[in-house]
Amino acid sequence: MNDRQDPYDPYGTQEQQLIGYDAYGRPVYGQAPARPAPPAPQAPQYEQQQYGGYEGYGRQQYYPQQQAPQQYGGQEYQQAPGYGYDTQAVQQQWIPQQAAPEPQAPPAPAERPAVQVPEPRRPESEPEAGRDYRTEMFAFIDQPDEDSEDVIDWLKFTESRTERREEARRRGRNRVVALIVVLALFVVAGIGYLWYAGKLPFLDGPGEQKNAATADAGAQKRDMIVVHLHNTKKGGTATALLVDNVTTKQGATVLLPNSLGVPGQDGSPTALGKAVDEGGLGTREALDSVLGTHIGGTWRLDTPFLENLVDLVGGIEVDTDTAVPADDAAKAPAVGQGQKQSLSGPMAVAYATYRAQGEPEAKQLERFGKVLHAVLRKVPGDPKSAAVTVESMGQILDPALNAQTLGALLSRLGAHAKVGAYRTDVLAVKADGTLTDDANKKVVKEVLGGSVAAGQPGAAPRVGLKDAIGDDKTQVAAKAALLNGGYTFVDGGKADKPAATTQITYQDDAVKDRAIEVAKTLGLPETAVKKAENAVNAEVVVILGKDYKPS
């Protein structure tokens, strides 16, 4: 018995049954009226529900009625008996069969038209060869549409049009990206140029920094000492300036030739090497007078103490430019030539003091500078540890430069040397001991910060004298006049070419009055004074011309 059947209605006469399909193929259900008891068994008959009358509440009644088999496309179809079936739970099936003699059926009432109920198709898995019908017999089979080609063409057109639009958008985006990249490159290049030129108000470029370093070199803070190396075995000296630029955080070694002219004790010019050999008294002040510097102390470094210092720091590495032969008399070991040569204390002294026959003094100074640079790289970075290293040398230092002060300076210079912020220069001088113009500009002013101001506070004004007439008597007379006037004499040597008139130049407006006083001291008119770049590192420079007549 079906779950939806009434137990008192075993034949399902009161339940809804499938009575057909509408025009869209959807099933139509209806409630069948009560039916009498089934007749005696007889040949199977196929009943078809038909529309009947109406029952209460306006619902339509349906009554079963046998109908003759209907024929579709040469096939006959009959409805299977529907007695006792729950049409909502059990789906009826279509049973196709071959044409047969039409069975006799009771006449249908005239007032109720019959509605044929087709059965579902068989499963598609069934071979078509074993069927009694063909699929094209049914109306719900898809039929070819005459407009299908037009639809396909329209879809292709729409798709191609969409692709063209996407391609146009993609090209547009690429153009925008390329334009942005080009603009960014122009902006970066412009900013880079402005930065390099130093035209950015918030950032200085290399060019601006270089100009600022040149223009404000005298305003930078520097700690400076002079080192005199004395060769106690072979004789001879070498002099260097160790410079710590506190402002720019850079270090430098400036090597001074022994031929550099400095004023002696009596004010007369003398060679630097001679002044050092004679004890060096007043040498620091003489160098300040010539270079316009402020040297803070003097370090006399004899070769035995240099050996100790190199050994205390564990030896050094130097790129040697030449091989140094062993000297048995001086007990100096041989030094090989090449890069990163490991040198002990004695080897370092042998290389720093070596000068081959016929070599210029500058070669020996360069070797001394390499040894100093290598030693600074090995000095401890801690000022206290560096001071202990200095004390361990066993050297008695100048009271003005004790172990703590020297150790702190060497520690700072070593820090610059370790990071590559260090340079070594040889001060170039002429044959007469005066500075070359190039040395005066690039080394004295940029590295040493030499200025036209007096070297030491309270010192007499510095006046340079350059001979442009070639007459020694006239030059001596002019020098005597300046010394008698209380000025510090700076020998500028001989000019490159003769001059017809005498000129007195100054660079700083603050010393203009002093330049006028120098002109009066030499008996020259004020018209000889003019503002110009000084050829000698002094406050005021006198270029003697042929018109000068000693008084």
Summary of the structure (lengths in Angstrom):
residues: 551
radius of gyration: 59.1
end to end distance: 155.5
largest distance: 172.4
contacts: 1586
relative contact order: 0.07
helix: 34%
strand: 22%
